[in-house]
Amino acid sequence: MRGIILKDLYEGFCIKKNLINWLASMIFTSALTAISEFMRGAYGFLLIVVLLFPVMGSTLLQMTVEQDEKAEFDRIQLTYPLSKSEIVLSKYLGGLIVQGGMTLYSFVFVLIYVYGYRTITLEDALPTWGIGVVGGVIYFAVSYVAYFWLGNLKGVIFTFLAMVGLVIAFLLSVFNIGLEEIMQVEKSIWIIGCLVMAAVLMVISYFLSLKIYTKNILEIVILHKIFMQKKC
């Protein structure tokens, strides 16, 4: 399992294209908050801490699925002394490592908004950050099933549509409900509810992904046998 996790992390951060994508996203976000008064405000805080960084944490699987499809790595994995459940679990563990890293990076921005920009108090910022953390786990659970099911290309389309939908929902919430009303919501109730939902969805997500992966592997084995028979 450790080998697959390390392989996925290598593909996510050591392949030049993926590394550039990570660095560009982080540098662009940091620069945007530095030069844009709007992004230094409460709107920017919500957009970055509750939406952008939590969603970015789940992108590792997209990067690894892309590389696995190019190298037909699913077929190679069949030779490993690992069960299908261990292979899927390793994908989730690697993804959660990245999700945890983005959570810490998001917390750095919380401190910047509290002590640097003085946009929000620490008392209000921490619960809001907590909602972003559990929201990111919920999105993680959903997106991982989508990538196991749809593959890289359709998975990217899903991610794009999901991001558009989340941004629209964010804007509608802010402008229809009001920023002050959103910030004053009792966030502890939201966090508890989202934690329960995240835990349930993560378990469901894992078993759904395992079922999808098992079916896909079976199809690969059958196609390989047919190919070998025709070759003979």
Rosetta constraint file for C-alpha pairs under 8 A:
AtomPair CA 1 CA 5 HARMONIC 6.31 0.50
AtomPair CA 1 CA 82 HARMONIC 7.43 0.50
AtomPair CA 1 CA 86 HARMONIC 6.53 0.50
AtomPair CA 1 CA 87 HARMONIC 6.62 0.50
AtomPair CA 1 CA 90 HARMONIC 5.48 0.50
AtomPair CA 2 CA 6 HARMONIC 6.10 0.50
AtomPair CA 2 CA 90 HARMONIC 7.32 0.50
AtomPair CA 3 CA 7 HARMONIC 6.02 0.50
AtomPair CA 4 CA 8 HARMONIC 6.08 0.50
AtomPair CA 4 CA 87 HARMONIC 7.52 0.50
AtomPair CA 4 CA 90 HARMONIC 6.44 0.50
AtomPair CA 4 CA 91 HARMONIC 7.51 0.50
AtomPair CA 5 CA 9 HARMONIC 6.20 0.50
AtomPair CA 5 CA 90 HARMONIC 5.70 0.50
AtomPair CA 5 CA 91 HARMONIC 6.58 0.50
AtomPair CA 5 CA 93 HARMONIC 7.23 0.50
AtomPair CA 5 CA 94 HARMONIC 5.11 0.50
AtomPair CA 6 CA 10 HARMONIC 6.01 0.50
AtomPair CA 6 CA 94 HARMONIC 7.79 0.50
AtomPair CA 7 CA 11 HARMONIC 6.25 0.50
AtomPair CA 8 CA 12 HARMONIC 6.08 0.50
AtomPair CA 8 CA 60 HARMONIC 7.52 0.50
AtomPair CA 8 CA 61 HARMONIC 7.92 0.50
AtomPair CA 8 CA 64 HARMONIC 5.75 0.50
AtomPair CA 8 CA 91 HARMONIC 7.65 0.50
AtomPair CA 8 CA 94 HARMONIC 6.90 0.50
AtomPair CA 9 CA 13 HARMONIC 6.08 0.50
AtomPair CA 9 CA 14 HARMONIC 7.76 0.50
AtomPair CA 9 CA 60 HARMONIC 7.66 0.50
AtomPair CA 9 CA 94 HARMONIC 6.85 0.50
AtomPair CA 10 CA 14 HARMONIC 5.00 0.50
AtomPair CA 10 CA 15 HARMONIC 6.96 0.50
AtomPair CA 11 CA 15 HARMONIC 5.42 0.50
AtomPair CA 11 CA 18 HARMONIC 7.52 0.50
AtomPair CA 11 CA 63 HARMONIC 6.89 0.50
AtomPair CA 11 CA 64 HARMONIC 6.11 0.50
AtomPair CA 11 CA 67 HARMONIC 7.42 0.50
AtomPair CA 12 CA 18 HARMONIC 5.85 0.50
AtomPair CA 12 CA 19 HARMONIC 7.03 0.50
AtomPair CA 12 CA 60 HARMONIC 5.80 0.50
AtomPair CA 12 CA 63 HARMONIC 5.81 0.50
AtomPair CA 12 CA 64 HARMONIC 6.62 0.50
AtomPair CA 13 CA 18 HARMONIC 5.97 0.50
AtomPair CA 13 CA 19 HARMONIC 4.86 0.50
AtomPair CA 13 CA 22 HARMONIC 7.74 0.50
AtomPair CA 14 CA 18 HARMONIC 7.23 0.50
AtomPair CA 14 CA 19 HARMONIC 6.01 0.50
AtomPair CA 15 CA 19 HARMONIC 6.09 0.50
AtomPair CA 16 CA 20 HARMONIC 6.08 0.50
AtomPair CA 17 CA 21 HARMONIC 6.30 0.50
AtomPair CA 18 CA 22 HARMONIC 6.33 0.50
AtomPair CA 18 CA 63 HARMONIC 7.23 0.50
AtomPair CA 19 CA 23 HARMONIC 6.19 0.50
AtomPair CA 20 CA 24 HARMONIC 5.81 0.50
AtomPair CA 21 CA 25 HARMONIC 6.08 0.50
AtomPair CA 22 CA 26 HARMONIC 6.30 0.50
AtomPair CA 23 CA 27 HARMONIC 5.91 0.50
AtomPair CA 24 CA 28 HARMONIC 5.80 0.50
AtomPair CA 25 CA 29 HARMONIC 6.11 0.50
AtomPair CA 26 CA 30 HARMONIC 6.10 0.50
AtomPair CA 27 CA 31 HARMONIC 5.99 0.50
AtomPair CA 28 CA 32 HARMONIC 5.96 0.50
AtomPair CA 29 CA 33 HARMONIC 6.37 0.50
AtomPair CA 30 CA 34 HARMONIC 6.37 0.50
AtomPair CA 31 CA 35 HARMONIC 6.25 0.50
AtomPair CA 32 CA 36 HARMONIC 5.63 0.50
AtomPair CA 32 CA 39 HARMONIC 6.71 0.50
AtomPair CA 33 CA 37 HARMONIC 7.29 0.50
AtomPair CA 33 CA 39 HARMONIC 4.96 0.50
AtomPair CA 33 CA 40 HARMONIC 5.24 0.50
AtomPair CA 33 CA 44 HARMONIC 7.55 0.50
AtomPair CA 34 CA 39 HARMONIC 8.00 0.50
AtomPair CA 34 CA 40 HARMONIC 7.15 0.50
AtomPair CA 36 CA 40 HARMONIC 6.38 0.50
AtomPair CA 37 CA 41 HARMONIC 6.41 0.50
AtomPair CA 38 CA 43 HARMONIC 6.99 0.50
AtomPair CA 38 CA 44 HARMONIC 6.36 0.50
AtomPair CA 39 CA 43 HARMONIC 6.56 0.50
AtomPair CA 39 CA 44 HARMONIC 3.90 0.50
AtomPair CA 39 CA 45 HARMONIC 6.91 0.50
AtomPair CA 40 CA 44 HARMONIC 5.73 0.50
AtomPair CA 40 CA 45 HARMONIC 6.85 0.50
AtomPair CA 40 CA 113 HARMONIC 7.22 0.50
AtomPair CA 40 CA 117 HARMONIC 6.51 0.50
AtomPair CA 40 CA 119 HARMONIC 7.04 0.50
AtomPair CA 41 CA 45 HARMONIC 6.34 0.50
AtomPair CA 41 CA 119 HARMONIC 5.74 0.50
AtomPair CA 42 CA 46 HARMONIC 6.25 0.50
AtomPair CA 42 CA 119 HARMONIC 6.21 0.50
AtomPair CA 42 CA 120 HARMONIC 7.15 0.50
AtomPair CA 42 CA 179 HARMONIC 7.84 0.50
AtomPair CA 43 CA 47 HARMONIC 6.17 0.50
AtomPair CA 43 CA 179 HARMONIC 7.56 0.50
AtomPair CA 44 CA 48 HARMONIC 6.05 0.50
AtomPair CA 45 CA 49 HARMONIC 5.82 0.50
AtomPair CA 45 CA 50 HARMONIC 7.74 0.50
AtomPair CA 45 CA 110 HARMONIC 7.86 0.50
AtomPair CA 45 CA 113 HARMONIC 7.11 0.50
AtomPair CA 46 CA 50 HARMONIC 5.20 0.50
AtomPair CA 46 CA 51 HARMONIC 6.95 0.50
AtomPair CA 46 CA 128 HARMONIC 7.82 0.50
AtomPair CA 47 CA 51 HARMONIC 5.20 0.50
AtomPair CA 47 CA 52 HARMONIC 6.09 0.50
AtomPair CA 47 CA 170 HARMONIC 7.87 0.50
AtomPair CA 48 CA 52 HARMONIC 4.75 0.50
AtomPair CA 48 CA 53 HARMONIC 5.91 0.50
AtomPair CA 48 CA 106 HARMONIC 7.79 0.50
AtomPair CA 49 CA 53 HARMONIC 5.97 0.50
AtomPair CA 49 CA 54 HARMONIC 7.10 0.50
AtomPair CA 49 CA 106 HARMONIC 5.82 0.50
AtomPair CA 49 CA 107 HARMONIC 7.93 0.50
AtomPair CA 49 CA 109 HARMONIC 7.41 0.50
AtomPair CA 49 CA 110 HARMONIC 7.30 0.50
AtomPair CA 49 CA 128 HARMONIC 7.89 0.50
AtomPair CA 49 CA 129 HARMONIC 6.00 0.50
AtomPair CA 49 CA 132 HARMONIC 6.07 0.50
AtomPair CA 50 CA 54 HARMONIC 6.52 0.50
AtomPair CA 50 CA 128 HARMONIC 7.07 0.50
AtomPair CA 50 CA 129 HARMONIC 6.32 0.50
AtomPair CA 50 CA 131 HARMONIC 6.66 0.50
AtomPair CA 50 CA 132 HARMONIC 3.88 0.50
AtomPair CA 50 CA 133 HARMONIC 7.38 0.50
AtomPair CA 50 CA 135 HARMONIC 7.49 0.50
AtomPair CA 51 CA 55 HARMONIC 6.21 0.50
AtomPair CA 51 CA 132 HARMONIC 6.53 0.50
AtomPair CA 51 CA 136 HARMONIC 7.75 0.50
AtomPair CA 51 CA 166 HARMONIC 7.71 0.50
AtomPair CA 51 CA 167 HARMONIC 7.96 0.50
AtomPair CA 52 CA 56 HARMONIC 6.23 0.50
AtomPair CA 53 CA 57 HARMONIC 6.37 0.50
AtomPair CA 53 CA 102 HARMONIC 6.20 0.50
AtomPair CA 53 CA 103 HARMONIC 7.38 0.50
AtomPair CA 53 CA 106 HARMONIC 6.26 0.50
AtomPair CA 54 CA 58 HARMONIC 7.55 0.50
AtomPair CA 54 CA 99 HARMONIC 7.27 0.50
AtomPair CA 54 CA 102 HARMONIC 6.81 0.50
AtomPair CA 54 CA 103 HARMONIC 6.85 0.50
AtomPair CA 54 CA 106 HARMONIC 7.92 0.50
AtomPair CA 54 CA 132 HARMONIC 6.08 0.50
AtomPair CA 54 CA 133 HARMONIC 6.21 0.50
AtomPair CA 54 CA 135 HARMONIC 7.03 0.50
AtomPair CA 54 CA 136 HARMONIC 4.23 0.50
AtomPair CA 54 CA 137 HARMONIC 7.61 0.50
AtomPair CA 55 CA 59 HARMONIC 7.51 0.50
AtomPair CA 55 CA 136 HARMONIC 5.60 0.50
AtomPair CA 55 CA 139 HARMONIC 6.69 0.50
AtomPair CA 55 CA 140 HARMONIC 7.39 0.50
AtomPair CA 56 CA 99 HARMONIC 7.86 0.50
AtomPair CA 56 CA 102 HARMONIC 7.33 0.50
AtomPair CA 57 CA 95 HARMONIC 7.57 0.50
AtomPair CA 57 CA 96 HARMONIC 7.95 0.50
AtomPair CA 57 CA 98 HARMONIC 5.70 0.50
AtomPair CA 57 CA 99 HARMONIC 4.12 0.50
AtomPair CA 57 CA 100 HARMONIC 7.51 0.50
AtomPair CA 57 CA 101 HARMONIC 7.59 0.50
AtomPair CA 57 CA 102 HARMONIC 5.44 0.50
AtomPair CA 57 CA 103 HARMONIC 7.68 0.50
AtomPair CA 57 CA 136 HARMONIC 7.26 0.50
AtomPair CA 57 CA 140 HARMONIC 7.65 0.50
AtomPair CA 58 CA 95 HARMONIC 6.29 0.50
AtomPair CA 58 CA 96 HARMONIC 7.80 0.50
AtomPair CA 58 CA 98 HARMONIC 7.31 0.50
AtomPair CA 58 CA 99 HARMONIC 6.09 0.50
AtomPair CA 58 CA 136 HARMONIC 7.72 0.50
AtomPair CA 58 CA 139 HARMONIC 7.56 0.50
AtomPair CA 58 CA 140 HARMONIC 5.15 0.50
AtomPair CA 58 CA 143 HARMONIC 7.33 0.50
AtomPair CA 58 CA 144 HARMONIC 7.76 0.50
AtomPair CA 59 CA 63 HARMONIC 6.77 0.50
AtomPair CA 59 CA 95 HARMONIC 7.86 0.50
AtomPair CA 60 CA 64 HARMONIC 6.33 0.50
AtomPair CA 60 CA 94 HARMONIC 7.92 0.50
AtomPair CA 60 CA 95 HARMONIC 5.85 0.50
AtomPair CA 60 CA 98 HARMONIC 7.14 0.50
AtomPair CA 61 CA 65 HARMONIC 5.83 0.50
AtomPair CA 61 CA 91 HARMONIC 7.26 0.50
AtomPair CA 61 CA 95 HARMONIC 6.69 0.50
AtomPair CA 61 CA 144 HARMONIC 7.03 0.50
AtomPair CA 61 CA 147 HARMONIC 7.31 0.50
AtomPair CA 62 CA 66 HARMONIC 6.22 0.50
AtomPair CA 62 CA 147 HARMONIC 6.86 0.50
AtomPair CA 62 CA 152 HARMONIC 6.14 0.50
AtomPair CA 62 CA 155 HARMONIC 7.25 0.50
AtomPair CA 62 CA 156 HARMONIC 7.25 0.50
AtomPair CA 63 CA 67 HARMONIC 6.59 0.50
AtomPair CA 64 CA 68 HARMONIC 5.96 0.50
AtomPair CA 65 CA 69 HARMONIC 6.01 0.50
AtomPair CA 65 CA 147 HARMONIC 7.68 0.50
AtomPair CA 65 CA 151 HARMONIC 6.86 0.50
AtomPair CA 65 CA 152 HARMONIC 5.77 0.50
AtomPair CA 66 CA 70 HARMONIC 6.47 0.50
AtomPair CA 66 CA 152 HARMONIC 5.44 0.50
AtomPair CA 67 CA 71 HARMONIC 6.28 0.50
AtomPair CA 68 CA 72 HARMONIC 5.56 0.50
AtomPair CA 68 CA 73 HARMONIC 4.71 0.50
AtomPair CA 68 CA 74 HARMONIC 6.67 0.50
AtomPair CA 69 CA 73 HARMONIC 6.57 0.50
AtomPair CA 69 CA 74 HARMONIC 7.68 0.50
AtomPair CA 69 CA 152 HARMONIC 7.82 0.50
AtomPair CA 72 CA 76 HARMONIC 7.02 0.50
AtomPair CA 73 CA 77 HARMONIC 6.06 0.50
AtomPair CA 74 CA 78 HARMONIC 6.79 0.50
AtomPair CA 74 CA 217 HARMONIC 7.30 0.50
AtomPair CA 75 CA 79 HARMONIC 7.71 0.50
AtomPair CA 75 CA 217 HARMONIC 7.72 0.50
AtomPair CA 75 CA 220 HARMONIC 7.23 0.50
AtomPair CA 76 CA 80 HARMONIC 7.51 0.50
AtomPair CA 82 CA 86 HARMONIC 6.03 0.50
AtomPair CA 82 CA 87 HARMONIC 6.55 0.50
AtomPair CA 83 CA 87 HARMONIC 6.41 0.50
AtomPair CA 84 CA 88 HARMONIC 6.27 0.50
AtomPair CA 84 CA 210 HARMONIC 7.17 0.50
AtomPair CA 84 CA 213 HARMONIC 7.70 0.50
AtomPair CA 84 CA 214 HARMONIC 6.79 0.50
AtomPair CA 85 CA 89 HARMONIC 5.96 0.50
AtomPair CA 85 CA 210 HARMONIC 6.22 0.50
AtomPair CA 86 CA 90 HARMONIC 6.01 0.50
AtomPair CA 87 CA 91 HARMONIC 6.55 0.50
AtomPair CA 88 CA 92 HARMONIC 6.50 0.50
AtomPair CA 88 CA 206 HARMONIC 7.52 0.50
AtomPair CA 88 CA 209 HARMONIC 7.23 0.50
AtomPair CA 88 CA 210 HARMONIC 6.10 0.50
AtomPair CA 88 CA 213 HARMONIC 7.64 0.50
AtomPair CA 89 CA 93 HARMONIC 6.12 0.50
AtomPair CA 89 CA 206 HARMONIC 7.42 0.50
AtomPair CA 90 CA 94 HARMONIC 6.07 0.50
AtomPair CA 91 CA 95 HARMONIC 6.19 0.50
AtomPair CA 92 CA 96 HARMONIC 6.08 0.50
AtomPair CA 92 CA 206 HARMONIC 7.71 0.50
AtomPair CA 93 CA 97 HARMONIC 6.28 0.50
AtomPair CA 94 CA 98 HARMONIC 6.66 0.50
AtomPair CA 95 CA 99 HARMONIC 6.12 0.50
AtomPair CA 96 CA 100 HARMONIC 5.93 0.50
AtomPair CA 97 CA 101 HARMONIC 6.27 0.50
AtomPair CA 98 CA 102 HARMONIC 6.24 0.50
AtomPair CA 99 CA 103 HARMONIC 6.17 0.50
AtomPair CA 99 CA 136 HARMONIC 7.81 0.50
AtomPair CA 99 CA 137 HARMONIC 7.79 0.50
AtomPair CA 100 CA 104 HARMONIC 6.39 0.50
AtomPair CA 101 CA 105 HARMONIC 6.24 0.50
AtomPair CA 102 CA 106 HARMONIC 5.91 0.50
AtomPair CA 103 CA 107 HARMONIC 6.27 0.50
AtomPair CA 103 CA 133 HARMONIC 6.43 0.50
AtomPair CA 104 CA 108 HARMONIC 6.52 0.50
AtomPair CA 105 CA 109 HARMONIC 6.80 0.50
AtomPair CA 106 CA 110 HARMONIC 6.44 0.50
AtomPair CA 106 CA 129 HARMONIC 7.88 0.50
AtomPair CA 107 CA 111 HARMONIC 6.45 0.50
AtomPair CA 107 CA 129 HARMONIC 7.33 0.50
AtomPair CA 108 CA 112 HARMONIC 6.35 0.50
AtomPair CA 109 CA 113 HARMONIC 6.08 0.50
AtomPair CA 110 CA 114 HARMONIC 6.13 0.50
AtomPair CA 110 CA 125 HARMONIC 6.59 0.50
AtomPair CA 110 CA 126 HARMONIC 7.60 0.50
AtomPair CA 110 CA 129 HARMONIC 7.31 0.50
AtomPair CA 111 CA 115 HARMONIC 5.76 0.50
AtomPair CA 111 CA 116 HARMONIC 7.23 0.50
AtomPair CA 111 CA 122 HARMONIC 7.89 0.50
AtomPair CA 112 CA 116 HARMONIC 4.65 0.50
AtomPair CA 112 CA 117 HARMONIC 6.30 0.50
AtomPair CA 112 CA 118 HARMONIC 7.89 0.50
AtomPair CA 113 CA 117 HARMONIC 4.83 0.50
AtomPair CA 113 CA 118 HARMONIC 5.60 0.50
AtomPair CA 113 CA 119 HARMONIC 5.48 0.50
AtomPair CA 113 CA 120 HARMONIC 6.49 0.50
AtomPair CA 114 CA 118 HARMONIC 4.70 0.50
AtomPair CA 114 CA 119 HARMONIC 5.95 0.50
AtomPair CA 114 CA 120 HARMONIC 5.33 0.50
AtomPair CA 114 CA 121 HARMONIC 5.61 0.50
AtomPair CA 114 CA 122 HARMONIC 5.93 0.50
AtomPair CA 114 CA 125 HARMONIC 7.38 0.50
AtomPair CA 120 CA 124 HARMONIC 6.62 0.50
AtomPair CA 120 CA 125 HARMONIC 6.24 0.50
AtomPair CA 121 CA 125 HARMONIC 5.98 0.50
AtomPair CA 122 CA 126 HARMONIC 5.99 0.50
AtomPair CA 123 CA 127 HARMONIC 7.42 0.50
AtomPair CA 124 CA 128 HARMONIC 6.54 0.50
AtomPair CA 124 CA 183 HARMONIC 7.49 0.50
AtomPair CA 125 CA 129 HARMONIC 6.03 0.50
AtomPair CA 126 CA 130 HARMONIC 6.11 0.50
AtomPair CA 127 CA 131 HARMONIC 6.37 0.50
AtomPair CA 127 CA 187 HARMONIC 5.91 0.50
AtomPair CA 127 CA 188 HARMONIC 6.82 0.50
AtomPair CA 127 CA 191 HARMONIC 7.64 0.50
AtomPair CA 128 CA 132 HARMONIC 6.52 0.50
AtomPair CA 128 CA 183 HARMONIC 7.92 0.50
AtomPair CA 128 CA 187 HARMONIC 6.94 0.50
AtomPair CA 129 CA 133 HARMONIC 6.27 0.50
AtomPair CA 130 CA 134 HARMONIC 6.39 0.50
AtomPair CA 130 CA 191 HARMONIC 6.59 0.50
AtomPair CA 131 CA 135 HARMONIC 5.82 0.50
AtomPair CA 131 CA 187 HARMONIC 7.49 0.50
AtomPair CA 131 CA 190 HARMONIC 7.07 0.50
AtomPair CA 131 CA 191 HARMONIC 5.54 0.50
AtomPair CA 131 CA 194 HARMONIC 7.49 0.50
AtomPair CA 132 CA 136 HARMONIC 5.93 0.50
AtomPair CA 133 CA 137 HARMONIC 6.54 0.50
AtomPair CA 134 CA 138 HARMONIC 6.33 0.50
AtomPair CA 134 CA 191 HARMONIC 7.12 0.50
AtomPair CA 134 CA 194 HARMONIC 6.04 0.50
AtomPair CA 134 CA 195 HARMONIC 5.92 0.50
AtomPair CA 134 CA 198 HARMONIC 6.45 0.50
AtomPair CA 135 CA 139 HARMONIC 6.28 0.50
AtomPair CA 135 CA 194 HARMONIC 6.91 0.50
AtomPair CA 135 CA 198 HARMONIC 7.58 0.50
AtomPair CA 136 CA 140 HARMONIC 5.98 0.50
AtomPair CA 137 CA 141 HARMONIC 6.22 0.50
AtomPair CA 137 CA 198 HARMONIC 6.01 0.50
AtomPair CA 137 CA 202 HARMONIC 7.72 0.50
AtomPair CA 138 CA 142 HARMONIC 6.48 0.50
AtomPair CA 138 CA 194 HARMONIC 7.95 0.50
AtomPair CA 138 CA 197 HARMONIC 7.37 0.50
AtomPair CA 138 CA 198 HARMONIC 4.89 0.50
AtomPair CA 138 CA 201 HARMONIC 6.69 0.50
AtomPair CA 138 CA 202 HARMONIC 7.26 0.50
AtomPair CA 139 CA 143 HARMONIC 5.94 0.50
AtomPair CA 140 CA 144 HARMONIC 6.04 0.50
AtomPair CA 141 CA 145 HARMONIC 6.71 0.50
AtomPair CA 141 CA 198 HARMONIC 7.68 0.50
AtomPair CA 141 CA 201 HARMONIC 6.09 0.50
AtomPair CA 141 CA 202 HARMONIC 5.08 0.50
AtomPair CA 141 CA 205 HARMONIC 5.37 0.50
AtomPair CA 141 CA 206 HARMONIC 7.75 0.50
AtomPair CA 142 CA 146 HARMONIC 6.44 0.50
AtomPair CA 142 CA 201 HARMONIC 7.63 0.50
AtomPair CA 142 CA 205 HARMONIC 6.65 0.50
AtomPair CA 143 CA 147 HARMONIC 6.26 0.50
AtomPair CA 143 CA 159 HARMONIC 7.43 0.50
AtomPair CA 144 CA 148 HARMONIC 6.23 0.50
AtomPair CA 144 CA 205 HARMONIC 7.22 0.50
AtomPair CA 144 CA 209 HARMONIC 7.34 0.50
AtomPair CA 145 CA 149 HARMONIC 6.03 0.50
AtomPair CA 145 CA 205 HARMONIC 5.86 0.50
AtomPair CA 145 CA 206 HARMONIC 7.66 0.50
AtomPair CA 145 CA 208 HARMONIC 6.66 0.50
AtomPair CA 145 CA 209 HARMONIC 5.26 0.50
AtomPair CA 146 CA 150 HARMONIC 5.69 0.50
AtomPair CA 146 CA 151 HARMONIC 7.70 0.50
AtomPair CA 146 CA 155 HARMONIC 6.17 0.50
AtomPair CA 146 CA 158 HARMONIC 7.47 0.50
AtomPair CA 147 CA 151 HARMONIC 5.00 0.50
AtomPair CA 147 CA 152 HARMONIC 6.43 0.50
AtomPair CA 147 CA 154 HARMONIC 7.87 0.50
AtomPair CA 147 CA 155 HARMONIC 5.00 0.50
AtomPair CA 148 CA 209 HARMONIC 5.89 0.50
AtomPair CA 148 CA 212 HARMONIC 6.57 0.50
AtomPair CA 148 CA 213 HARMONIC 6.55 0.50
AtomPair CA 149 CA 209 HARMONIC 7.38 0.50
AtomPair CA 149 CA 212 HARMONIC 6.17 0.50
AtomPair CA 149 CA 213 HARMONIC 7.86 0.50
AtomPair CA 150 CA 154 HARMONIC 5.39 0.50
AtomPair CA 150 CA 155 HARMONIC 5.46 0.50
AtomPair CA 151 CA 155 HARMONIC 5.57 0.50
AtomPair CA 152 CA 156 HARMONIC 6.06 0.50
AtomPair CA 153 CA 157 HARMONIC 6.57 0.50
AtomPair CA 154 CA 158 HARMONIC 6.17 0.50
AtomPair CA 155 CA 159 HARMONIC 6.18 0.50
AtomPair CA 156 CA 160 HARMONIC 6.19 0.50
AtomPair CA 157 CA 161 HARMONIC 6.17 0.50
AtomPair CA 158 CA 162 HARMONIC 5.93 0.50
AtomPair CA 159 CA 163 HARMONIC 6.04 0.50
AtomPair CA 160 CA 164 HARMONIC 6.24 0.50
AtomPair CA 161 CA 165 HARMONIC 6.08 0.50
AtomPair CA 162 CA 166 HARMONIC 6.07 0.50
AtomPair CA 163 CA 167 HARMONIC 6.09 0.50
AtomPair CA 164 CA 168 HARMONIC 6.15 0.50
AtomPair CA 165 CA 169 HARMONIC 6.08 0.50
AtomPair CA 166 CA 170 HARMONIC 6.01 0.50
AtomPair CA 167 CA 171 HARMONIC 6.16 0.50
AtomPair CA 168 CA 172 HARMONIC 6.08 0.50
AtomPair CA 169 CA 173 HARMONIC 6.03 0.50
AtomPair CA 170 CA 174 HARMONIC 6.17 0.50
AtomPair CA 171 CA 175 HARMONIC 6.08 0.50
AtomPair CA 172 CA 176 HARMONIC 5.59 0.50
AtomPair CA 172 CA 177 HARMONIC 7.77 0.50
AtomPair CA 173 CA 177 HARMONIC 5.41 0.50
AtomPair CA 173 CA 178 HARMONIC 7.05 0.50
AtomPair CA 174 CA 178 HARMONIC 4.91 0.50
AtomPair CA 174 CA 179 HARMONIC 5.22 0.50
AtomPair CA 174 CA 182 HARMONIC 7.31 0.50
AtomPair CA 175 CA 179 HARMONIC 7.19 0.50
AtomPair CA 177 CA 181 HARMONIC 6.53 0.50
AtomPair CA 177 CA 182 HARMONIC 6.97 0.50
AtomPair CA 178 CA 182 HARMONIC 6.33 0.50
AtomPair CA 179 CA 183 HARMONIC 6.23 0.50
AtomPair CA 180 CA 184 HARMONIC 6.20 0.50
AtomPair CA 181 CA 185 HARMONIC 6.39 0.50
AtomPair CA 186 CA 190 HARMONIC 7.21 0.50
AtomPair CA 187 CA 191 HARMONIC 6.10 0.50
AtomPair CA 188 CA 192 HARMONIC 6.21 0.50
AtomPair CA 189 CA 193 HARMONIC 6.17 0.50
AtomPair CA 190 CA 194 HARMONIC 5.94 0.50
AtomPair CA 191 CA 195 HARMONIC 5.93 0.50
AtomPair CA 192 CA 196 HARMONIC 6.40 0.50
AtomPair CA 193 CA 197 HARMONIC 6.28 0.50
AtomPair CA 194 CA 198 HARMONIC 5.83 0.50
AtomPair CA 195 CA 199 HARMONIC 6.15 0.50
AtomPair CA 196 CA 200 HARMONIC 6.29 0.50
AtomPair CA 197 CA 201 HARMONIC 5.98 0.50
AtomPair CA 198 CA 202 HARMONIC 5.93 0.50
AtomPair CA 199 CA 203 HARMONIC 6.47 0.50
AtomPair CA 200 CA 204 HARMONIC 6.29 0.50
AtomPair CA 201 CA 205 HARMONIC 5.73 0.50
AtomPair CA 202 CA 206 HARMONIC 6.16 0.50
AtomPair CA 203 CA 207 HARMONIC 6.50 0.50
AtomPair CA 204 CA 208 HARMONIC 6.08 0.50
AtomPair CA 205 CA 209 HARMONIC 6.00 0.50
AtomPair CA 206 CA 210 HARMONIC 6.09 0.50
AtomPair CA 207 CA 211 HARMONIC 6.15 0.50
AtomPair CA 208 CA 212 HARMONIC 6.19 0.50
AtomPair CA 209 CA 213 HARMONIC 5.92 0.50
AtomPair CA 210 CA 214 HARMONIC 6.00 0.50
AtomPair CA 211 CA 215 HARMONIC 6.26 0.50
AtomPair CA 212 CA 216 HARMONIC 6.17 0.50
AtomPair CA 213 CA 217 HARMONIC 6.08 0.50
AtomPair CA 214 CA 218 HARMONIC 6.18 0.50
AtomPair CA 215 CA 219 HARMONIC 6.36 0.50
AtomPair CA 216 CA 220 HARMONIC 6.30 0.50
AtomPair CA 217 CA 221 HARMONIC 6.20 0.50
AtomPair CA 218 CA 222 HARMONIC 6.21 0.50
AtomPair CA 219 CA 223 HARMONIC 6.10 0.50
AtomPair CA 220 CA 224 HARMONIC 6.06 0.50
AtomPair CA 221 CA 225 HARMONIC 6.22 0.50
AtomPair CA 222 CA 226 HARMONIC 6.27 0.50
AtomPair CA 223 CA 227 HARMONIC 6.11 0.50
AtomPair CA 224 CA 228 HARMONIC 6.17 0.50
AtomPair CA 225 CA 229 HARMONIC 6.14 0.50
AtomPair CA 226 CA 230 HARMONIC 6.26 0.50
AtomPair CA 227 CA 231 HARMONIC 6.12 0.50
AtomPair CA 228 CA 232 HARMONIC 6.20 0.50
